[in-house]
């Protein structure tokens, strides 16, 4: 490849022949990491000559401490699963941490220099790739303060965009339409992920034709799979460092959390509206424990503050097959940790990405998504 000017004002001069696909989403935890890695593996496996594929996440948002430095976990997973020999600082040129945002607000980061950093990292990765799969931020707003939203990045890298969206009700279409306008001609289509059985027919019969009539193509509808939508109670127990006081039902999947901080009557009404949930509440709130054990959608109780429930509560939980976990941390800390565990659980293993590959192969228009654009 020839040397090029990598200044932000000469974007059109810096593009390589590498095909770039940006996987964006309307909100966090839509499965876009698993989708990006699964698509990369499919592109490599389906190509006749073993296409060289790579991964990039310009704005690291799923942050964890690694070897004394805060970095996003996703590039590390990508490097392992794709056997992609690249430097993490190129795969993740910007660590979009709260500290970074503060520095931007105080004028200590230059947006033009940051754009150049992203572009140079992309060019470095692209030099060894036929195709780069670029993961966007948690939502379309992230990066706005430095002019590096997903739409900005798509323009900077001359990337096509695959939008990952969830769907529960017709009101969700508003955000898809707005995103389509934001990306314009770069939007290649929408991929709906984690769609429940209850919402599937409406989405397929009514929403998809509506979007098509508005010039927005749907590239697939992936049904909800529990193994991708949450974590088992056993996995949650290990990750939280919890003690299991009632073990029956420990293989159940937890997809969401609800906090039991209200009165018993209100709690019971609330718990009955939830599904595949863990109730997090103080270990001394026996009336909340009883209400949670009566709700059909509750999969486990997580009791905070180091308190042990009564023997009657443990007996009732055992009878109903609902595990009880006990932790030493307070409720707020436990909620934050538990939600992070469920989010990261979707993409933390090769098995998860393999399952996503199967879903994409069966329910998505992979041939179109991986189609190489003709040179202009």
N, C-alpha and C positions, 0 to 999 in steps of 0.2 A: 504494500500500500504506500502511496505517496505521502510525503510530509505536507501538512496543511496548517493554515492559520487557525488557531483554536480560541481566538477572541470571541466573546459573546456576540459581537456585532456581525460576525461572518458565519452564521450558522449554516447557510446553504453551501459554504465552501468546505465545511468540515465533515460532511457526512460520508460514511463509507458505504460499501456495498452490503454490509451486514443488515439483515432484516431485523427490525426492532418491533416487538409487540409489548405494549404497556397494558398490564392487567390492573385495572382500577376498580374502585368500589365506592358505594354510596355511604358505607359505614364500616366500622371496625368489625372484625370477627365474622366475615362473610365467607371465609374459606379461600381467599384469593392467593395465599401463599401455597397452599396445597395444589390449587389449580395451576398456578404458574409453574411449579416444579413438575407436576404431572404432564403439562403440555410440553415442557422442555424434554422430558424423557420420551414422550411419544414422538416428538419431532426427531430426536436422535435415532430412535429405534425404527421409525418408519422410512427414514431416508435410505436410499440405495447404498450410498457410500458412507453411511454413518456420519450424518451431519454434525459438525461441531457446534454445540449449543452452550450458552452461558446464561448467567443470571445477574441481575443488578437491582438493588433497592436504593435509589438515590437518597431517600430520606428515611433513616432508621428510626422507627417509632416503637417497636416492641422491645424495649430496652431492658437489659440485664447486665449485671456486673460480670465482666469476663477478664480474668488475669489482671485485676486491678483497674480496668478501664470499662466504662459503660458503653456497650455496643448492642446492636440489634441481633437477636438470635438467628433470624431467618437466613442471612448470608452464610453463616456457619453451616446450617443444615443444607443449604443449596450446594455449597462447596463439597460437602461429604457425599450427597446423593447423586450429584451430577459428575463427580470426579473432576471438578472444575478447578484447575490450578490458577488461581488468581488471588491477588492481595485483597484482604478485607477492606482496606481503605479505598480501593477502587470499586469494590462491590457495594460499599456503603460510604460514599464520599461525605455525606452530611449526617451527623448524629443529632437527630431532632429531639433533643432533650429539653426539659424545662429550663435548664441553665443556658442552653443555646438560645432559646427564645428570649430569655432575659438579656443576653448579650446583643441580640439583634435590636431589641427595643431601646437599648442604651447606646446604639450606634456603633457598636464594636465589631459588627460583621457587615461586610459590604456585599449587597445582593449581586452586583456584577461579578465580583470575584467568586462568589458561591456558584453562580451559573457557569463560570469558566471551569471551576473545579469539577462540577458534574459532567460537563462536556468532555474535559480531558480524561476523566475516569472512564467515561463511555468509550472514547476512542481507544484507550488502552485495552479495554476488554474486547472491543469489536475487532481489534487487529488479529485476534486468534479465534474468532467465532464466525460461523455462517449466519447464526441466528442468536439474538439476545432477548431474553424474556425479562422485562423490566416490571418490578412490582411497585405499585403506587402507595400512597400514604393511607392512613386509616379512613379518611373520607376526602371529599373533593376540596375542602377548605384548607387542609393542612398544607403549609408552604406559602400561604398567601402573603405573609409579611416579608418574604424574600423573593416574591415573583416566581415561585417554583411550586405552584399547585400542580396537580397531575396534568391539567390541560397545558400549563406552561412547559412541563417536561416533555409532553408528547410533541409539542411544537419544536422544542430545542433539539430533540433527538430524531425528529422526523419519523415518529412511531405511529403505527396503527394502534387503536385502543379497543380492548375487550372490556366491557363494563360488567362486573359481577354484582348482582342485585339479589336481594331476598324478596319474597312476596307472601303477604298474609291477607291483604285486603285491597280493593280497588284504589284506595287512597295512596297506596305505594307507587302508583303509576306517575303521580305528579313529579316525584323525584327523578324517575327515569327520564321523563320528558325534559326536565330542566338540565339533567346531565348531558343529554343528547345535544341540546342547544349549546352547552358549554364546549363540548368537544368538536362539534360541527362535522365536517367531512372526514375527520380522522377517526370517528367512531365506526368500528367495523361491525359492532353488534352487541347485544346484551346476552349474558349467560345468567339465568336464574338458578340459584343454588339453595339447597336445603329446603325444598318446597314440601310442605306437608300434604298428605293425601287429601285433606279437606279443602285445600286451596288449589290443588293441581288442575282439576277440570275447569274451574273458572279462569285460571291463568291461560290454559291451553286453548279454550274455546272462545273466550271473549277478549282477553287482554292482548294476546299475541297478534290476532288480526288487527286490533286497534292500533297497536304499535307499528305494525307493518304498513297500515294506511297512512301513518305519519312519517314514513320513511325510516323507521327504526327496525332493523332485522333482529330476530331472536335466534341465537346460535345454539340454544339448548335449554332444557328444563331438567335440572338434576333433582331427583326426589330425596327426601330426607332419609339419611342413614344414621341410626343412633351411634354407630361407632365413630362417625365423623362429627356428630352434633354435640357430643359431650364426653364425659369421662365416667368410668365406673366408680362406685363408692369405694372400692378397694384402692383404686388409684388416687382418689381424693384423700383417703385416710393416710396413705404413705406420703403424699406431697405436703399435707398439712402437719405431719408429725403428730397425728391425733391418736387417741386411745379409743378403740372400738368397744363400747359397752354392751351393745346388742348387735349380733353379727348376721342374723338371717336377712337375706336380701342384699348382701354386699356386692353382688355382680350387677345390680341395677345401674342404669345410666342416669346421670344428672346433667341436665342441659342448662339450668338456670338456678338462681338463688333468690330467696325472699327472706326478709328480716321480720322476725316476730317481735315487734315493739309496740303493739297496740293491745287493746283489751281482748279478752278471750272470745267474745261474741263477734267482734269485728274481725279478729284473726281467722276464725273458722270460715266466715264468708269469703275472706281474701284467699285463704289456702285452697278452698274448693274451686277457685277459678284458675289455679295454676296447674301446670303439667310437667312431669319429670323434674321436679324441683327439690332442692334441699332447703330446709328451714334453718336459718341461723338465728339463735336467740340465747339469752343468758341461761346458764344451767340451773338457776334458781327460779325460773318462770314455769312452774308446773302447769298452770292453766294454759299456757301457750303450747307446752308439750302435748297436752291432752288434745287440744284443738288440731294440732298438726297431724297427730296419729289418726284422726278421724277423716282426714281429707284424702281422697283417692289419688290425687296427683302428686302427693309428697313421697319422695323416694328415700329420704333420710333426714335425721335431725343432727345438727351440729351445735353442740352446747358449749358456750364460751365461759371464760372466767375461771376455769378449773373446778366448777361446781359439779357434783355428782347428783343425778336425779334420784328420786325414790325408787325402791324396789318395785313398786306398783307400776311406775312408768316403764321401767325396763321390761317388766313382764308383759305389759300391753304391747310394747314395740316388738318383742319377740313373737308374740301371738300373731301380730299383723304382718310380720316379715319386713319390718322397717328398721334399718340399722340406726344406732345412736353413736355419734362420735363426740368425744370430749376433747377440747383444746384449752390451753392455758391463756391464750391471747384474748383481748377484748373483742367485742362484736364487730366494730368498724374495721379493725385490722384483719380479722378473720374474713370478712366479706371481700376486702380488697385482694387478699391472697387467694381466696377460693375462685373469684372471677378470673384472675390471671391464670390459674391452673386450668380452668375450662377453656379459655381462649387458646392457650399454648398447647393444650392437649390435642387440638385438631391437626397440628402440623409437626408434631415432635418426633415422628418416626417414619421409617421407610414404609412400614405397613400402611400407614395412613395415606401416603402419597400413592401407593399401589392401588388402594381402594378407590382413590379419586381417579386414577387412570382408567379403571374399569367403568366407573360412572360416566366419565367423559366419552369413552369409546361407545358406550351403549346409548347414551341420551343426548349427546351433543354432535353438532356438525363439525367434527374434527377436521375433515378434509378442507372445509372452507377456512376454518380458523388458522390452520397451518399452511394455507396456500401462500406461496410466495408472490408478492406483488410484481407485476411486469415493470421493467425499468422504463422510466419516462424519457 
